[in-house]
Every structure is written in C-alpha cells, then in structure tokens.
Amino acid sequence: MYDVFISYRREGGFAVARLLYEHFKSVGLNPFFDLEELRSGQFNKKLYASIDESENFILVLPPDSLDRCVSEDDWLRLEIEHAMLKNKNIIPLMFKEFKWPAELPPSIQELRHYNGVVISNEYFDASIAKLLTMMKGVSIENGTVKRTESKVERVENPYFVFDDKKEKRRLAIQRNLVKDFDNVAYKKVLEKYDGLTVLDLGSNIGDFIMDRLGFSDKVKKIVGLEYDGTTVDAANEKYGGERVKFYKCNVEAEDFAETLEEIMQDAGVESFDVINASMLLLHLKSPFRVLKAVRRALSPDGTIIIKDIDDGFNVAYPDEDGSFARVIDICRKNETAGYRHSGRQIFTLLSRAGYANIKLENLGLSTIGLDYDARSAFFDTYFSFIIDDLKVMLERYPQDKRIKDDYEWYKKSYEDLEEKFQDADFFFTLGFVLYTATKR
C-alpha cells in the first residue's frame, strides 16, 4: 500500500515530483513515483494498480501540463480519470504560472473544482506543509508527520471546536454584523414560499439558520447538517423538536447523497424549498461535488442561498505602511482559515452544477457609515481569529520562520491595527459574497 501516488508530466514537472518523493520518504511516508522513461505494456497495469493502492493522488501541474489531455490516450489524462473513478483524494499542486485550460475533456472537467495548493519558491516549505495537511491518512503533530487510521471518522469539525468560547463569541458577532447584508436573500425566500422546508449545510450550533429563518411562521421544517457530533447534540438540545432537527453528517463523504436521502426520510421531507450554505464552501475540498449532490434534494422551484468569502475583494485605505495588506496575506496563507478566494468561484460552480437564475445579491461589507461599536464588532469578526490561527500553525510547524515572524509581528501590531481601524478617514471592505440560484 502507498500513502500517495505522485502524478506528473515529465516536461516541467519531474523536478518537483522528485522533490515531493524525497520529502515524503524523509518524513516516513510511502509514496509511489514513476521513474520509468516510457509507460507501455504491462507497466500500464502497474500504474493503475498503484493508484488503486494509494489513498492520495497528488497531481503536479506546471504551466501547460494539461494541454495534451485532449488526447484520449494521454497518460496523464488516463491517470487522472482512473483516480477520479476510484474516488481518490486528489490534490492539484499548481505552479504559480499554471492556468487552467479553457476546456478540459468531460471526463476530467471536475478537476478544476478541487481545492489544491499553489507551490511557491518563496514559501516552498509552507506549500509542502499545507499539502500534507490535505492528505488522508496523514496527521501532523508538533511538526512531525504521522500516519493515521484514515477509515476512522473524525469527530471534530476542522474549522470549529464546540467548546471554543472565543470562537462562538466571534461567530455571534459576525452573525449580527452581517444580518442586514444577508437579509436581501432571506426576505426574498420568505416572501416567495409558504410552509417552506429548509436544508442548512454546515449548521454549526444552529444559531445562524434559526436567526435568519427559524422563527418565521412561514417555515415548516428545518434540517441542519453538521460535521461535529458534539455540536449537533448541542444544537438539538437548544432548538430541536418536531419542526427543527440537526444531524451529524459529513457533506464531503463519498456516500453523502445516500446519507442525505436517509436523513430526508427520517425528517419526513420529500424536497427542500431552500438550501442554505453560509461560510461553508471555503472549507470544502470539492464544493462542486457538494452543490451537485444537494441540487437533487431541491424542489423544482427551490432556491439555494450561498454566502462565502473572497479576500481578493478586501480593501483597506489608507494603508501607507501596508499593515492591513499584510494581515490579509497572512490570513490567505493560513491553512486553518480555508480557501480565501472561494467567493469568486461561486457563480461558475453553480452554473456547472446545473443551477439557473444565478444572482449576485450582495458583495462586500464596508465600515462606511458604521458607528464606533459597529466598527469594533467588524474588527473583531475578521481580525481576532487570525492570531489564534497563527498559534495553531506555529504548533504544527514550529520551525517555519515565516509563521514565527508573522505571529510575533501580529501580536505587536494588533492594538495599532485596531486603533487605525477606528480612524474617521479609514475604511475597510470585507469580501463577503452572497448568491442565490434556483434549480431551473
């Protein structure tokens, strides 16, 4: 058995593939790396067998590496197709100059929706470290790579810990701060439907969906799906009943579609009028797959509401010394913060997953017009979690100089950033994006 299969195009990809192989070997993993000059005859069977025996499939992508995949007998295409067929954990490792082709063969079109890693010469070690965190059957403890029993289901939400009081407080502040931003979408569905049924993806403790829709007399039933069992228990204790019920469910599990059908039967729901996904897509490896799966559960005239983040839309001005730009960059690099450019993908993801009438309902939450208390809440919702993420990153990678420097700088700069945030002539826009779409 192999921990990882390294797939690459020899032209432009060999050097990095070899570095990956050597690094994985050095940390005690068992990688498969093809050193043969040609792939033919019986060796083809070995390649397929090696993919079958590997839990992870890393695809090295230098510039133009997918262009030849238009050919049906291209070996890189065949490897990718086989990995997809076998539901392997596929992680694209993209060079900085790599761009997705305008078109890919239908058999591998979904590849562009997989969350991957952009490899950087400047932060090469951090790129490889992030890659390791995305691999199944591998854990990192105090900077040491260890194999784990991957068939054992994790019991903690990877981006929310139930007993983290500070995180719960931050989420409560965020929930209230963005209520006006959100309501443009939630008011529409309350006006459109009577007796509506709601599916909430990544429901957390249930506070968000209950605040937005749960107390309306137009809502007939709410079904919430949450990864962490402890959080599900707390949500059911707080809000559960005949009308509202939360279920432990991993939306990225291979059997998610079947599990969702079972949950709907248990809840007595044939289809959902509204599907809600708030701040979820940035944490998913394949949001396209999830959106495609839940579309089947949407009623013919149903609506999906998606809110997510895109730090590419963030604006801080004035920022003469670049402090706020540095914070945004730190957040982007921290693997615990999710994929911070997720928002720009939503229109394309919805379109490719079969949704119609896609509408950008709102873009960007700004400090302009906010009073002192609202600005304080705004600062807290974005800036407070970054220091905790840096602590986690430092525990994982204690030798990473970049993380150490960012952590020390952030500790020293936090109060100064908070003070500047309150300046009358300073404004900050946070890249929240809010979309709605229908099934047809």
LUMLUMNU-781515 format. One line per 3 residues: number of its first residue (from 0); their letters; for each residue x, y, z of C-alpha. Coordinates in pm, 1 decimal. Layout:
<kolgus>
NUM) a) X Y Z; ...
</kolgus>
This chain:
<kolgus>
0) myd) 0.0 0.0 0.0; 113.8 353.4 -79.9; 31.8 671.6 108.1
3) vfi) 36.2 880.1 -208.9; 62.5 846.2 -585.7; 259.7 1130.5 -748.7
6) syr) 128.3 1207.7 -1097.1; 319.6 1446.9 -1319.5; 408.0 1549.5 -1673.0
9) reg) 777.0 1481.7 -1723.6; 828.1 1808.9 -1910.5; 833.1 2073.6 -1641.1
12) gfa) 707.9 1853.4 -1360.3; 979.8 1595.9 -1297.2; 1198.6 1806.4 -1065.7
15) var) 913.2 1897.1 -829.5; 773.2 1542.6 -841.3; 1114.2 1408.9 -741.8
18) lly) 1139.9 1662.9 -457.9; 798.8 1552.9 -332.7; 905.4 1189.3 -343.3
21) ehf) 1224.1 1256.8 -147.2; 1040.8 1469.9 107.7; 764.9 1214.8 164.4
24) ksv) 1025.9 942.2 209.0; 1218.9 1156.9 456.9; 913.0 1202.6 680.5
27) gln) 829.2 831.3 683.4; 559.8 808.2 414.8; 545.1 553.6 134.6
30) pff) 496.8 738.2 -198.3; 466.7 591.8 -547.6; 682.4 774.1 -802.3
33) dle) 722.7 657.4 -1162.3; 1087.9 673.9 -1264.8; 1043.9 493.1 -1595.2
36) elr) 1117.5 674.0 -1920.8; 820.5 523.3 -2105.2; 483.0 392.6 -1996.5
39) sgq) 373.8 94.2 -2200.1; 272.0 -270.4 -2193.4; 244.4 -438.8 -1855.1
42) fnk) 373.4 -125.6 -1682.6; 35.0 38.7 -1751.6; -131.9 -214.1 -1526.9
45) kly) 117.8 -138.9 -1252.1; 33.8 230.3 -1270.3; -336.8 164.7 -1231.7
48) asi) -274.2 -82.9 -950.8; -53.0 170.9 -774.2; -328.3 434.0 -792.9
51) des) -570.8 174.9 -650.6; -331.4 112.0 -361.2; -278.5 483.3 -286.5
54) enf) -514.2 683.8 -69.8; -393.6 1018.7 -203.5; -327.5 1132.0 -560.8
57) ilv) -108.2 1441.3 -598.3; -114.8 1598.4 -943.5; 185.4 1819.7 -1023.4
60) lpp) 75.8 2099.4 -1258.3; 343.0 2315.9 -1423.5; 230.1 2557.6 -1698.1
63) dsl) 53.5 2393.3 -1995.6; 70.2 2048.0 -1833.8; -294.9 1968.5 -1909.3
66) drc) -296.3 2080.5 -2271.8; -223.9 1731.6 -2407.7; -512.3 1584.4 -2207.1
69) vse) -733.9 1645.3 -2512.6; -584.4 1320.4 -2643.8; -775.4 1013.0 -2525.6
72) ddw) -455.1 810.2 -2487.1; -260.1 1076.0 -2297.6; -114.3 908.2 -1989.4
75) lrl) -163.7 1199.2 -1753.4; -530.3 1213.7 -1851.6; -565.3 837.2 -1803.6
78) eie) -412.8 858.3 -1455.4; -645.3 1142.6 -1356.9; -950.4 958.9 -1493.5
81) ham) -857.6 645.1 -1300.5; -803.0 839.7 -977.1; -1144.0 1005.7 -1016.3
84) lkn) -1308.8 673.9 -1096.2; -1163.0 527.4 -776.4; -1262.5 833.8 -566.6
87) kni) -907.2 904.5 -459.7; -819.1 1211.3 -255.3; -695.9 1425.3 -546.1
90) ipl) -482.6 1730.4 -464.5; -363.8 1952.7 -751.1; -20.2 2105.5 -681.9
93) mfk) -10.7 2408.4 -909.3; 290.5 2611.8 -1014.7; 243.2 2986.2 -975.4
96) efk) 232.9 3030.2 -1355.8; -13.9 2744.6 -1413.0; -350.9 2833.6 -1566.6
99) wpa) -643.5 2602.7 -1623.8; -711.0 2537.4 -1992.7; -1022.0 2696.4 -2137.4
102) elp) -1161.9 2347.5 -2190.6; -1092.6 2006.6 -2038.6; -1225.3 1669.5 -2154.3
105) psi) -1565.5 1597.3 -1992.6; -1416.1 1305.4 -1800.1; -1183.0 1534.7 -1602.5
108) qel) -1372.6 1867.3 -1605.2; -1440.2 1840.2 -1232.5; -1065.2 1855.7 -1167.3
111) rhy) -1062.7 2236.7 -1179.8; -1300.1 2245.2 -880.6; -1072.9 2050.2 -647.2
114) ngv) -903.3 2257.4 -380.7; -530.0 2242.6 -430.3; -204.5 2409.9 -333.6
117) vis) -13.6 2676.2 -526.2; 354.7 2596.8 -491.6; 572.1 2897.9 -422.0
120) ney) 951.7 2924.9 -436.3; 933.3 3185.1 -160.7; 727.4 2962.0 67.5
123) fda) 816.6 2619.6 -67.6; 830.9 2450.6 273.5; 495.9 2602.6 374.0
126) sia) 342.2 2486.6 42.5; 452.6 2128.9 107.2; 337.6 2152.4 468.9
129) kll) -7.7 2262.4 354.0; -12.3 1976.3 104.4; 47.7 1730.1 387.8
132) tmm) -247.9 1866.0 584.6; -478.4 1791.7 289.4; -373.1 1427.8 262.0
135) kgv) -586.5 1148.0 401.0; -427.9 902.8 641.0; -169.5 1162.2 749.3
138) sie) -159.4 1386.0 1056.1; 88.2 1645.2 1178.9; 161.8 1668.5 1548.9
141) ngt) 414.8 1922.2 1674.1; 568.0 1939.1 1329.9; 601.7 1560.3 1299.3
144) vkr) 422.7 1371.7 1021.2; 239.2 1059.9 1133.2; 19.9 803.4 963.8
147) tes) -334.8 781.3 1093.3; -608.0 524.3 1054.7; -799.5 705.4 783.8
150) kve) -1105.0 482.4 797.5; -1184.6 611.4 1144.4; -1421.5 903.2 1107.2
153) rve) -1304.7 1228.2 1258.1; -1527.0 1364.0 1532.4; -1423.6 1727.5 1531.6
156) npy) -1523.1 1994.1 1288.5; -1195.8 2100.5 1122.3; -1280.6 2469.8 1145.3
159) fvf) -1496.3 2489.0 1458.2; -1445.2 2340.7 1804.1; -1763.9 2325.5 2010.3
162) ddk) -1612.7 2426.6 2343.3; -1413.4 2718.2 2197.2; -1588.2 3007.0 2375.5
165) kek) -1390.2 3273.2 2193.3; -1482.7 3130.4 1852.6; -1851.5 3105.5 1946.9
168) rrl) -1846.1 3469.4 2057.3; -1677.8 3573.7 1730.1; -1937.2 3386.8 1524.3
171) aiq) -2218.2 3552.6 1721.0; -2070.3 3896.8 1649.3; -2030.0 3809.1 1281.3
174) rnl) -2385.8 3677.4 1261.7; -2531.9 4002.7 1393.5; -2297.5 4228.1 1198.3
177) vkd) -2386.6 4082.4 858.4; -2759.8 4045.0 918.0; -2852.2 4343.9 700.8
180) fdn) -2610.8 4217.9 433.3; -2784.1 3876.3 436.1; -3146.4 3980.2 462.5
183) vay) -3177.9 4073.7 96.1; -3175.6 3697.6 22.2; -3368.9 3564.5 321.2
186) kkv) -3652.8 3815.6 285.5; -3698.4 3702.2 -75.3; -3746.9 3336.7 14.1
189) lek) -3984.6 3421.7 298.1; -4193.4 3623.0 52.5; -4176.8 3351.8 -214.7
192) ydg) -4276.3 3041.3 -16.8; -4537.3 2937.3 237.5; -4473.1 2639.1 460.0
195) ltv) -4117.5 2615.2 332.2; -3870.7 2338.2 411.3; -3506.5 2434.8 469.3
198) ldl) -3178.8 2242.7 447.4; -2889.1 2413.4 625.6; -2542.2 2288.2 530.3
201) gsn) -2271.7 2331.5 794.1; -2527.3 2439.9 1050.3; -2284.3 2466.3 1343.0
204) igd) -2482.0 2512.3 1664.8; -2791.1 2623.9 1471.1; -2787.4 2989.2 1572.7
207) fim) -2741.0 3126.1 1220.9; -3024.8 2947.6 1042.9; -3259.4 2999.8 1335.4
210) drl) -3182.7 3371.4 1338.5; -3231.6 3410.7 963.8; -3532.4 3181.4 906.5
213) gfs) -3606.6 2963.6 1206.6; -3852.7 3184.2 1390.3; -4071.4 3268.8 1091.5
216) dkv) -4419.2 3116.7 1091.4; -4373.1 3053.8 718.1; -4109.7 2788.2 786.9
219) kki) -4249.0 2435.9 815.0; -3930.5 2236.6 872.1; -3556.2 2292.0 913.0
222) vgl) -3298.2 2015.9 869.0; -2941.2 2104.9 966.7; -2629.1 1909.9 873.8
225) eyd) -2314.8 1947.1 1083.3; -1983.2 1761.0 1084.6; -1918.3 1758.4 1460.0
228) gtt) -2135.8 1529.7 1673.2; -2098.0 1730.8 1993.8; -2217.0 2043.6 1814.6
231) vda) -2515.5 1853.5 1670.0; -2617.8 1740.0 2018.1; -2598.1 2096.8 2147.8
234) ane) -2798.1 2231.7 1852.1; -3073.8 1975.2 1904.7; -3082.1 2048.9 2276.1
237) kyg) -3117.1 2420.8 2206.6; -3354.8 2420.4 1907.9; -3451.8 2060.9 1824.8
240) ger) -3807.6 1936.8 1805.4; -4071.7 1826.6 1558.7; -4006.1 2129.0 1337.2
243) vkf) -3625.6 2155.8 1366.7; -3369.2 1876.2 1371.5; -2992.5 1861.0 1327.2
246) ykc) -2797.3 1560.7 1200.0; -2432.0 1460.3 1214.8; -2321.3 1443.1 852.0
249) nve) -2002.3 1492.5 650.4; -2114.0 1657.5 325.7; -1787.8 1552.1 157.9
252) aed) -1822.7 1182.5 238.5; -1840.6 953.1 -62.6; -2186.5 835.3 41.7
255) fae) -2322.6 1185.2 114.7; -2602.9 1163.6 -143.7; -2728.7 836.9 4.0
258) tle) -2694.9 969.8 359.9; -2893.5 1280.8 268.8; -3175.8 1064.9 130.6
261) eim) -3187.6 872.3 460.2; -3194.2 1197.3 659.5; -3478.9 1331.9 445.8
264) qda) -3679.7 1014.9 505.1; -3618.6 1039.9 878.4; -3721.8 1406.8 879.1
267) gve) -4028.1 1341.5 661.4; -3911.9 1573.7 383.3; -3950.1 1496.4 12.6
270) sfd) -3756.6 1800.8 -109.2; -3634.1 2137.8 16.6; -3762.6 2479.5 -86.6
273) vin) -3446.1 2646.1 43.5; -3090.4 2515.8 75.5; -2857.9 2736.1 278.7
276) asm) -2477.0 2729.4 282.9; -2319.5 3009.0 484.7; -1939.2 3025.7 508.3
279) lll) -1906.7 2659.7 415.4; -1763.6 2635.9 63.2; -1426.1 2784.6 160.1
282) hlk) -1367.3 2480.2 383.2; -1460.1 2215.4 125.6; -1221.3 2020.6 -91.2
285) spf) -1473.0 1980.7 -374.7; -1759.7 2231.1 -341.5; -1877.8 2143.0 -693.7
288) rvl) -1947.7 1784.5 -587.6; -2146.8 1900.6 -284.2; -2350.6 2154.0 -483.5
291) kav) -2429.1 1891.5 -746.1; -2540.9 1643.0 -479.0; -2773.4 1881.7 -291.8
294) rra) -2934.3 2007.5 -612.9; -3114.9 1674.1 -632.9; -3277.7 1748.8 -297.3
297) lsp) -3402.5 2091.7 -407.6; -3768.7 2128.4 -507.6; -3836.1 2218.6 -873.6
300) dgt) -3883.8 2587.4 -789.0; -3644.7 2579.9 -493.2; -3374.0 2835.8 -409.5
303) iii) -3017.1 2791.4 -287.2; -2856.3 3070.6 -82.2; -2477.7 3081.3 -59.1
306) kdi) -2265.9 3324.5 137.2; -1889.4 3294.3 134.3; -1570.8 3498.8 147.5
309) ddg) -1321.4 3630.2 -105.2; -1028.5 3823.6 34.0; -948.9 3940.6 -318.9
312) fnv) -1234.6 4188.0 -274.8; -1096.7 4324.1 53.4; -998.5 4691.7 52.8
315) ayp) -817.2 4882.3 328.6; -747.7 5252.5 278.6; -539.2 5439.0 373.0
318) ded) -274.4 5174.5 443.2; 55.3 5356.8 388.5; 273.2 5103.8 570.2
321) gsf) 94.9 4800.4 425.8; -10.2 4662.3 765.4; -362.1 4568.9 662.6
324) arv) -238.1 4421.4 336.3; -2.2 4203.4 539.0; -288.3 4081.2 760.9
327) idi) -491.3 3983.2 455.7; -189.3 3797.9 315.0; -131.3 3617.0 647.0
330) crk) -493.9 3505.1 650.6; -466.1 3377.7 292.7; -161.3 3164.2 375.8
333) net) -301.9 3007.8 693.0; -446.7 2668.3 605.1; -686.5 2681.3 901.6
336) agy) -866.0 2982.8 750.1; -995.7 2792.9 447.8; -968.8 2889.9 81.3
339) rhs) -988.4 3268.6 98.0; -1073.0 3318.9 -270.7; -1371.9 3088.5 -259.5
342) grq) -1625.9 3361.2 -333.0; -1516.4 3422.0 -690.9; -1581.0 3057.7 -778.3
345) ift) -1945.4 3050.7 -675.1; -2106.2 3171.7 -999.1; -1912.4 2919.5 -1207.5
348) lls) -1967.1 2637.3 -957.9; -2342.1 2695.8 -951.9; -2360.7 2713.9 -1330.0
351) rag) -2163.1 2394.7 -1382.0; -2361.3 2213.5 -1113.2; -2681.9 2277.0 -1307.3
354) yan) -2839.2 2574.6 -1126.0; -3025.8 2854.2 -1304.2; -3118.7 3220.5 -1241.5
357) ikl) -2790.2 3277.4 -1059.3; -2784.4 3619.2 -897.6; -2520.4 3806.7 -700.4
360) enl) -2738.1 3952.9 -425.3; -2468.3 4140.5 -234.8; -2093.5 4198.6 -244.0
363) gls) -1867.7 4348.3 20.9; -1936.4 4457.0 377.5; -1795.2 4803.5 447.5
366) tig) -1714.7 5011.2 755.8; -1854.8 5322.9 587.0; -2142.1 5456.5 793.7
369) ldy) -2074.6 5234.0 1095.6; -2053.6 5382.1 1443.9; -1775.4 5305.8 1693.0
372) dar) -1935.3 4993.4 1838.5; -2020.2 4850.0 1497.7; -1665.1 4912.4 1377.9
375) saf) -1532.3 4734.4 1686.8; -1753.3 4436.6 1608.3; -1637.4 4444.3 1246.0
378) fdt) -1271.5 4444.3 1350.6; -1331.7 4159.1 1591.7; -1508.0 3936.7 1342.5
381) yfs) -1221.8 3942.1 1089.5; -903.3 4019.8 1280.4; -944.3 3837.6 1612.2
384) fii) -934.8 3480.8 1476.6; -607.4 3530.1 1285.6; -388.7 3531.9 1597.0
387) ddl) -541.3 3202.1 1708.9; -487.5 3051.7 1363.4; -123.7 3158.5 1376.1
390) kvm) -85.6 2985.3 1714.0; -221.2 2663.8 1564.1; 9.3 2696.7 1263.7
393) ler) 308.2 2756.2 1490.2; 230.0 2441.2 1685.2; 211.0 2242.7 1361.5
396) ypq) 523.1 2392.4 1204.3; 748.0 2515.6 1486.7; 1047.6 2550.5 1253.4
399) dkr) 871.2 2766.9 994.5; 1036.4 3109.5 1014.0; 761.7 3280.6 813.1
402) ikd) 493.3 3172.6 1059.2; 707.8 3275.6 1358.4; 771.3 3620.4 1210.4
405) dye) 404.0 3670.7 1124.4; 296.2 3562.6 1472.1; 536.2 3797.4 1651.6
408) wyk) 451.9 4086.6 1420.1; 78.1 4033.0 1460.8; 98.9 4025.5 1841.1
411) ksy) 288.4 4354.8 1841.0; 69.9 4518.8 1577.5; -277.8 4411.6 1688.7
414) edl) -365.6 4712.1 1905.5; -223.4 4954.9 1649.8; -435.3 4792.5 1377.9
417) eek) -742.7 4815.6 1598.6; -675.1 5184.8 1666.6; -628.3 5267.0 1295.3
420) fqd) -949.2 5079.0 1217.5; -1142.0 5343.3 1413.8; -997.0 5640.7 1225.9
423) adf) -1272.1 5853.2 1072.0; -1094.9 5866.1 734.8; -1019.5 5491.1 719.0
426) fft) -1245.4 5241.2 550.4; -1229.1 4864.9 518.6; -1436.9 4643.7 291.6
429) lgf) -1456.8 4270.5 363.2; -1520.4 4046.2 65.1; -1838.4 3867.9 167.8
432) vly) -2033.8 3747.8 -137.1; -2399.8 3646.2 -133.7; -2560.0 3447.6 -417.0
435) tat) -2899.0 3295.5 -485.3; -2989.3 3047.9 -758.3; -3277.0 2819.7 -848.3
438) kr) -3292.8 2458.8 -958.0; -3422.2 2551.6 -1303.5
</kolgus>
